[in-house]
Amino acid sequence: MASLAAGEKVDFWFDPSCPWTWITSRWITEVATELPLSLTMHAFSLCHLNRDKDIPQSYREHLESARLGAEVAAGVEKLAPARLTDFYTALGTRHFVEEAPKDAATARAALQECGLPEEIVDRAAAGEFTDYLADSTEKALSLVGEDVGVPIIATAGVAFFGPVISPAPHGAAAIKLWEGALALAETPGFFELKRSRTTGPIFS
């Protein structure tokens, strides 16, 4: 059975606009507490990932409308990296639990909750963190390839996209999923395990 020593580093990339990534983030956050692991979160841009891809116009418009959140997350990671997990929790709770819009006001409220300067929103909107966000996105993609999105997890010399789950398991079930995902990721030559989604994002 796959396992990691306590304190093993786990890197997690997210775009705060993605509901599926939010669910996975709640799972990996619980797993990191229970084992425990050293979890570090990183900003990722679905806009950057899809910039040259042939995607439906409606999806591109959705990505563009929500891109500010990723830019702000990149700003938090650059300026106060130890607070990024807290910021993502505050922002994601607003988006997916409270159904707040993915706009500047929501990002400012999340920053304020975390004791971070609200001016990060203005600096993000001005493009100050775009290159940093692109670099973070490309680093994640260099580990897993271009034909994925988020979430991306890297640990102990392996990296993978997923898991995509709904809802997030808790307790022993959360640990079991972690051990299974890690076992697959550590298997040489393993690439994909997938089935059709039968439910939408469940945030409870």
C-alpha positions in Angstrom: 0.0 0.0 0.0 1.4 3.4 -1.0 2.1 5.8 1.8 4.3 8.9 2.6 6.2 9.8 5.7 4.8 12.5 7.9 5.9 15.9 6.6 6.4 14.7 3.0 5.9 17.7 0.7 2.8 17.8 -1.5 2.3 20.5 -4.1 -1.2 21.3 -5.3 -2.0 23.6 -8.3 -5.5 25.2 -8.5 -7.4 27.7 -10.6 -9.9 29.2 -8.1 -12.7 29.3 -10.8 -12.8 25.5 -11.1 -15.5 23.8 -8.9 -14.0 20.4 -9.3 -10.6 21.6 -8.1 -12.3 23.2 -5.1 -13.7 19.8 -4.1 -10.3 18.1 -4.5 -8.7 20.8 -2.5 -11.0 20.2 0.4 -10.1 16.5 0.2 -6.3 17.0 0.0 -6.4 19.6 2.8 -8.1 17.0 5.1 -5.6 14.3 4.1 -2.7 16.6 4.8 -4.0 17.2 8.3 -4.7 13.6 9.0 -1.4 12.0 7.8 0.1 14.8 8.2 1.7 16.0 5.0 3.3 19.3 4.2 0.9 20.8 1.7 1.8 23.8 -0.5 -0.6 25.3 -2.9 0.2 27.1 -6.1 -1.8 29.3 -8.5 -2.7 27.9 -12.0 -4.4 29.6 -14.9 -6.9 27.8 -17.1 -6.9 30.9 -19.3 -3.2 30.4 -19.9 -3.6 26.7 -20.5 -6.3 27.2 -23.1 -4.9 30.4 -24.7 -4.1 28.7 -28.0 -6.6 25.8 -27.9 -9.7 25.4 -30.0 -12.3 25.6 -27.3 -16.0 26.6 -27.4 -16.5 30.4 -27.3 -18.8 30.0 -24.4 -16.1 28.3 -22.4 -13.5 30.9 -23.4 -15.8 33.6 -22.2 -16.3 31.8 -18.9 -12.6 31.5 -18.4 -12.0 35.2 -19.2 -14.8 36.3 -16.8 -13.2 34.4 -14.0 -9.5 34.9 -14.7 -9.0 37.7 -12.1 -9.2 35.1 -9.2 -6.2 33.2 -10.6 -4.3 36.5 -11.0 -5.0 37.5 -7.5 -4.0 34.0 -6.2 -0.7 34.4 -8.0 -0.3 37.8 -6.3 -0.9 36.2 -2.9 1.6 33.4 -3.7 4.2 35.9 -4.8 3.8 38.4 -2.0 2.7 36.2 0.9 3.0 32.5 0.0 2.3 31.2 3.5 -1.2 32.8 3.2 -2.2 31.3 -0.1 -4.0 28.3 1.3 -6.0 30.5 3.6 -6.8 32.9 0.7 -8.0 30.0 -1.5 -10.2 28.7 1.3 -11.7 32.1 1.9 -12.2 32.7 -1.8 -13.5 29.2 -2.6 -15.9 29.3 0.3 -17.4 32.5 -1.1 -17.6 31.1 -4.7 -18.8 27.6 -4.1 -20.6 27.6 -0.8 -22.0 31.1 -0.6 -22.3 31.4 -4.4 -20.7 34.9 -4.5 -19.7 36.1 -8.0 -16.2 35.6 -9.3 -15.4 39.3 -9.3 -13.1 41.9 -7.8 -15.4 42.5 -4.8 -15.4 38.9 -3.8 -11.6 38.7 -4.2 -11.3 41.8 -2.0 -13.5 40.3 0.7 -11.4 37.1 0.7 -8.2 39.2 1.0 -9.6 41.2 3.8 -10.6 38.0 5.7 -7.0 36.8 5.5 -5.5 40.1 6.6 -4.0 40.7 3.2 -4.0 44.1 1.4 -6.9 44.6 -0.9 -4.7 46.4 -3.4 -3.5 43.0 -4.6 -6.7 43.0 -6.7 -5.8 46.2 -8.4 -2.3 45.1 -9.0 -3.6 41.8 -10.4 -6.0 43.5 -12.7 -3.2 45.6 -14.0 -1.3 42.5 -15.0 1.5 42.7 -12.4 1.3 38.9 -11.6 0.5 37.6 -15.1 4.0 36.4 -15.8 4.3 34.8 -12.4 1.0 33.0 -12.9 2.1 31.8 -16.4 5.4 30.4 -14.9 3.5 28.6 -12.1 1.1 27.1 -14.7 3.9 26.0 -17.0 5.8 24.4 -14.0 2.7 22.3 -13.3 2.3 21.3 -16.9 5.9 20.3 -17.2 5.2 17.6 -14.6 2.1 16.1 -16.2 1.8 17.3 -19.8 -0.4 19.7 -21.7 -3.6 17.6 -22.1 -4.8 18.1 -18.5 -6.2 20.9 -16.4 -6.4 21.3 -12.6 -6.2 19.9 -10.0 -2.5 18.9 -10.3 -0.7 17.2 -7.5 3.0 16.5 -7.2 4.7 14.5 -4.4 7.6 12.2 -3.9 8.9 12.4 -7.5 5.5 11.7 -9.1 2.7 14.1 -10.4 -0.8 13.6 -11.7 -4.0 15.4 -12.7 -6.9 14.8 -10.4 -8.5 13.1 -8.7 -11.8 14.5 -10.0 -14.4 13.7 -7.3 -17.9 14.7 -6.1 -18.4 15.0 -3.3 -15.0 14.8 -1.4 -14.6 11.8 0.8 -13.8 12.3 4.5 -12.1 10.4 7.3 -10.8 6.9 6.4 -12.3 7.2 2.9 -10.2 10.3 2.2 -7.0 8.5 3.3 -8.0 5.4 1.2 -8.4 7.6 -1.9 -5.0 9.2 -1.3 -3.3 5.9 -0.9 -5.0 4.6 -4.1 -4.1 7.7 -6.1 -0.5 7.6 -5.0 -0.3 3.9 -5.8 -1.4 4.5 -9.3 0.9 7.5 -9.7 3.9 5.5 -8.6 3.2 2.7 -11.1 5.6 2.9 -14.0 3.8 3.3 -17.3 0.4 4.1 -15.8 -1.3 7.0 -17.6 -5.1 7.2 -17.2 -8.1 5.8 -15.4 -11.4 7.5 -16.2 -15.2 7.1 -16.4 -18.0 9.4 -17.3 -19.3 11.9 -14.7 -22.7 11.0 -13.3 -23.1 14.0 -11.0 -22.2 17.6 -10.9 -20.0 19.3 -8.2 -21.2 18.6 -4.7 -19.6 20.9 -2.2 -20.7 19.4 1.1 
